[in-house]
Amino acid sequence: MQAPRRHLPLGLLRWLLKLPGVAAYFGTSPESLNVIQTERFDMHQSRELESRYQLKHPDTQTTLENTAHFVRRELRVFTLCKNAMSAI
């Protein structure tokens, strides 16, 4: 998966999602954009702490892949259980 190369300002995206049918087409709502933060955070203290205690951040790609595998596996189990319960 490649990182996005283009973006829309959040205000424009929020406005677009309020147009009839757009939110349903994309399967999201303007309210869901409230969780996106565009601010940059000062990481100086975090990096000092990492250095002092020799902490390492996990590899982001590996972490996201592991999370995706876990969710996919759990959804399969959930679907199997749901189908089994509906057959009863």
C-alpha positions as CSV (number, residue, x, y, z in Angstrom):
1,M,0.0,0.0,0.0
2,Q,1.4,3.4,-0.9
3,A,1.0,6.6,1.1
4,P,-1.5,9.1,-0.3
5,R,0.1,11.6,-2.6
6,R,-2.8,14.1,-2.6
7,H,-5.0,15.5,0.1
8,L,-8.0,17.7,0.6
9,P,-8.2,20.3,3.3
10,L,-10.4,19.0,6.2
11,G,-12.9,21.9,5.8
12,L,-13.4,21.1,2.1
13,L,-13.8,17.4,2.9
14,R,-16.2,18.1,5.7
15,W,-18.3,20.3,3.3
16,L,-18.2,17.6,0.6
17,L,-19.4,15.0,3.0
18,K,-22.4,17.1,3.8
19,L,-23.6,17.0,0.2
20,P,-26.5,14.5,-0.3
21,G,-25.3,11.0,-1.1
22,V,-21.6,11.7,-0.8
23,A,-21.2,10.5,2.7
24,A,-23.2,7.3,1.9
25,Y,-21.1,6.7,-1.2
26,F,-17.8,6.9,0.7
27,G,-19.3,5.1,3.8
28,T,-18.3,7.9,6.2
29,S,-19.8,11.0,7.8
30,P,-18.5,14.6,8.4
31,E,-18.5,13.8,12.1
32,S,-15.9,11.1,11.6
33,L,-13.3,13.7,10.6
34,N,-13.3,15.1,14.2
35,V,-10.7,12.5,15.2
36,I,-8.1,13.7,12.7
37,Q,-5.6,16.0,14.2
38,T,-3.4,18.2,12.0
39,E,-1.3,19.7,14.8
40,R,2.3,18.8,15.1
41,F,3.5,17.7,18.5
42,D,6.8,18.4,20.2
43,M,8.6,15.1,20.5
44,H,11.7,16.4,22.3
45,Q,10.8,15.0,25.7
46,S,9.7,11.7,24.2
47,R,13.0,11.3,22.4
48,E,15.0,12.2,25.5
49,L,13.1,9.5,27.4
50,E,13.7,7.0,24.6
51,S,17.4,7.7,24.7
52,R,17.7,7.6,28.5
53,Y,16.0,4.2,28.8
54,Q,17.1,2.8,25.4
55,L,13.6,2.4,24.2
56,K,12.7,1.6,20.6
57,H,9.6,2.5,18.7
58,P,8.1,-0.6,16.9
59,D,8.3,-0.7,13.1
60,T,5.2,1.0,11.9
61,Q,4.7,-1.1,8.8
62,T,5.1,-4.3,10.7
63,T,2.7,-3.1,13.5
64,L,0.0,-2.1,10.9
65,E,0.4,-5.4,9.1
66,N,0.0,-7.4,12.3
67,T,-3.0,-5.3,13.3
68,A,-4.6,-5.9,9.9
69,H,-4.0,-9.6,10.1
70,F,-5.5,-9.7,13.6
71,V,-8.6,-7.8,12.6
72,R,-9.1,-9.9,9.5
73,R,-8.8,-13.1,11.5
74,E,-11.2,-11.9,14.2
75,L,-13.7,-10.8,11.6
76,R,-13.6,-14.3,10.1
77,V,-14.2,-15.9,13.5
78,F,-17.0,-13.5,14.2
79,T,-18.6,-14.3,10.8
80,L,-18.3,-18.0,11.4
81,C,-19.8,-17.8,14.8
82,K,-22.6,-15.5,13.6
83,N,-23.4,-17.9,10.7
84,A,-23.3,-20.9,13.1
85,M,-25.7,-19.2,15.5
86,S,-28.1,-18.2,12.7
87,A,-28.2,-21.9,11.5
88,I,-29.4,-23.0,14.9
